[in-house]
Every structure is written in C-alpha cells, then in structure tokens.
Amino acid sequence: MTTSLVIDVEDLRVTYGDFTAVRDLSFQVHRGELYALLGTNGAGKTSTLEVVEGHRPPASGSVRIFGSSPQDRNAVRPRMGIMLQESGFSPDLTVRESVGLVGALSGRRDDIGRVLAVAGLTQKASTRVAQLSGGEKRRLDFATAVYGGPDLVILDEPTTGLDIQSRDSLWAAVDRLRDTGTTVVLTTHYLEEAQQRADRIGLMHEGTLRQEGTVAELTRTLPAVITFSLPPGAPEPPIIGALNGGFHVETFSLQHDLHRLLGWAHDSGVPLLDLTAGPTRIDDVFRALDSN
Ligand SMILES: Nc1ncnc2c1ncn2[C@@H]1O[C@H](COP(=O)(O)OP(=O)(O)OP(=O)(O)O)[C@@H](O)[C@H]1O
C-alpha cells in the first residue's frame, strides 16, 4: 500500500436486511484529493459514507482509512472530520457550546472562535441551536467537521439548503483546507459544484459504481453541444440538428464544426442567434447512466 492512500474501499457490500444497497464497490482516495461521490437518489452514497465513517459495519468487503479499520476509533477519529446530512445537535446548546462539545469528542484541538469564523457563524456564537435557520445549521455541521484541521474531511451534501453566498463561502473554506493538504470526500446533487472542484468523480447508480475518473475522462465519452437559432428566411446552415425552432448539434469535433458554422455565418452574412457551444457537462453523463 502506498503511503498516499487515505481511503481504500474494496468490494464493499452494504445491506439492510434482505436489501442490498451497495455492492461490488471499490474506490481509492489519495492524500490531498477532492473526490466527489455522486449518484442518483438512493444510489448508495450515504450508505457508503456511513461505512467509511465507521457508523455502519460492511456486510462484506474491506474499508481502510489511513490503513486502519474505520471502527478503530482511536486511530481514525482524530484524523477525520465528518459533516453528516442530518446532525444531532442538542437544541438547547448554543452554537459555541455545540462546536466545543463535538470538537472535544473529536480528540483534536482548535480555537472555537477561529472555527466559528471559518464557518461564518461568529455572529451566532451565543444563539441556541433550536433558533438557527436550516442554512445556519448546515454551517454548524461544517464547523464541527473542520474543527482541529483533520487530515480527511467527509462532507455529505454540504451545500444543500445554503444560499449562494453561503455556498461560495463554504467552498472558499474547503479551498483553504485543501491548500493545507486536507483530503476531501463529498457527495452533492449540485453537479456543477463537483464538476468545478473535484479531482476525480465516482458516479454511483443503484448500488454500484458505474463510472469513475476526472471530469475530462467522464465527459470524453459524450458529444459536445452547439445550439443557435437563425432569423426568418435564413438559408440552411451547413450542420443539422433541429430543436424547438432552433438548432441543437451534438458533435465530437467541436472545434471543427464550430469553425465551419462560423465561417458559413460570416460568408452568408447570417447572424447566429443565441449561439452557445460547450463541452459535455457532468449532468449529461448522469442522464446517460440509466442506459449504461
Ligand atoms: N436504514 C435503512 N433501512 C433500509 N433501507 C435503507 C436504509 N438506509 C438506506 N436504505 C436504502 O438503501 C438505498 C441507498 O440509500 P442511500 O441513502 O445510501 O442512498 P443515497 O445515494 O445517499 O441517496 P440520496 O441521494 O437520495 O440521499 C436506498 O434504496 C435506501 O432506501
């Protein structure tokens, strides 16, 4: 095993009674990586993370975190910060008390004021958890995950329910963590966020890992898209693909086809209205999952 291996999952199977939620799942995450585990609803992402976090034993297979079993709390807990989808903070505690309590349980040390500032909660330090908004509770979850600068941070849908400013500041905090070499594993349904930030993406569907790779590797298998429309009476363009009165062209030769189209528009004196041209997005890889 190389020393850079932070998470090593081999042939993981997770079951609930007779139901198999995750099967044949293998993936590795290396030190300093941001790995996004994405998937359709019910794909098994949270079940997988629960095993990685040591909250659920696998039905079979092997999971190693920093070379140890996730159940080995003394070895793993001080090095791993976790932001669950739903936290269980006591509603009567203040934000400061909650961060202090969970921080102390982590076995790491930190300055609570610093952590509150990182999570944008300084103004809410004395507010009781019961009085926090949904977005503020997510920030509190984030604060406890990053308390003490763990080597590995697991974020389960970290930006769900956050407004755009809060999302931006959470990602800025994640970027700062990464600058210090922290490894990050996250799930999200905001695919753009993963596309922008993940070093590698694992795509799960119905309990198995269907695809894995960098964004470029995942999108390489699908065509890029050019869309535009033409003014009434314009001649036929050199490429075809009609959609709702406009044009929607799928191509594996984006540069070539775009060059041809622009040349035609210039030579014909025809404006290309609402022109867009771009690579395939992770959304499209997602939509293709069912047919794989
Ligand atoms: N405690 C449980 N008991 C029985 N089935 C469960 C339990 N937890 C999850 N499941 C089932 O296991 C499957 C995987 O669920 P999981 O929460 O891991 O998916 P997910 O990928 O995180 O989904 P989502 O994106 O919707 O949050 C689903 O079919 C779910 O209904």
Ligand as a Chemical Component Dictionary entry (heavy atoms), coordinates in Angstrom:
data_LIG
# 
_chem_comp.id                   LIG 
_chem_comp.type                 NON-POLYMER 
_chem_comp.pdbx_formal_charge   0 
_chem_comp.three_letter_code    LIG 
# 
loop_
_chem_comp_atom.comp_id 
_chem_comp_atom.atom_id 
_chem_comp_atom.alt_atom_id 
_chem_comp_atom.type_symbol 
_chem_comp_atom.charge 
_chem_comp_atom.model_Cartn_x 
_chem_comp_atom.model_Cartn_y 
_chem_comp_atom.model_Cartn_z 
_chem_comp_atom.pdbx_ordinal 
LIG N1  N1  N 0 -31.802 2.271  7.317  1  
LIG C1  C1  C 0 -32.208 1.786  6.153  2  
LIG N2  N2  N 0 -33.035 0.725  6.073  3  
LIG C2  C2  C 0 -33.438 0.206  4.896  4  
LIG N3  N3  N 0 -33.058 0.714  3.688  5  
LIG C3  C3  C 0 -32.262 1.777  3.693  6  
LIG C4  C4  C 0 -31.794 2.365  4.916  7  
LIG N4  N4  N 0 -30.990 3.409  4.581  8  
LIG C5  C5  C 0 -30.965 3.477  3.234  9  
LIG N5  N5  N 0 -31.736 2.493  2.701  10 
LIG C6  C6  C 0 -31.932 2.236  1.269  11 
LIG O1  O1  O 0 -30.670 1.988  0.689  12 
LIG C7  C7  C 0 -30.586 2.604  -0.602 13 
LIG C8  C8  C 0 -29.408 3.539  -0.633 14 
LIG O2  O2  O 0 -29.685 4.641  0.229  15 
LIG P1  P1  P 0 -28.640 5.811  0.459  16 
LIG O3  O3  O 0 -29.220 6.742  1.468  17 
LIG O4  O4  O 0 -27.316 5.208  0.735  18 
LIG O5  O5  O 0 -28.615 6.497  -0.981 19 
LIG P2  P2  P 0 -28.053 7.903  -1.459 20 
LIG O6  O6  O 0 -27.277 7.622  -2.689 21 
LIG O7  O7  O 0 -27.356 8.573  -0.351 22 
LIG O8  O8  O 0 -29.394 8.661  -1.833 23 
LIG P3  P3  P 0 -29.819 10.211 -1.829 24 
LIG O9  O9  O 0 -29.047 10.852 -2.935 25 
LIG O10 O10 O 0 -31.274 10.116 -2.158 26 
LIG O11 O11 O 0 -29.540 10.777 -0.477 27 
LIG C9  C9  C 0 -31.941 3.280  -0.850 28 
LIG O12 O12 O 0 -32.730 2.417  -1.626 29 
LIG C10 C10 C 0 -32.500 3.437  0.549  30 
LIG O13 O13 O 0 -33.933 3.396  0.504  31 
# 
loop_
_chem_comp_bond.comp_id 
_chem_comp_bond.atom_id_1 
_chem_comp_bond.atom_id_2 
_chem_comp_bond.value_order 
_chem_comp_bond.pdbx_ordinal 
LIG N1  C1  SING 1  
LIG C1  N2  SING 2  
LIG C1  C4  DOUB 3  
LIG N2  C2  DOUB 4  
LIG C2  N3  SING 5  
LIG N3  C3  DOUB 6  
LIG C3  C4  SING 7  
LIG C3  N5  SING 8  
LIG C4  N4  SING 9  
LIG N4  C5  DOUB 10 
LIG C5  N5  SING 11 
LIG N5  C6  SING 12 
LIG C6  O1  SING 13 
LIG C6  C10 SING 14 
LIG O1  C7  SING 15 
LIG C7  C8  SING 16 
LIG C7  C9  SING 17 
LIG C8  O2  SING 18 
LIG O2  P1  SING 19 
LIG P1  O3  DOUB 20 
LIG P1  O4  SING 21 
LIG P1  O5  SING 22 
LIG O5  P2  SING 23 
LIG P2  O6  DOUB 24 
LIG P2  O7  SING 25 
LIG P2  O8  SING 26 
LIG O8  P3  SING 27 
LIG P3  O9  DOUB 28 
LIG P3  O10 SING 29 
LIG P3  O11 SING 30 
LIG C9  O12 SING 31 
LIG C9  C10 SING 32 
LIG C10 O13 SING 33 
# 
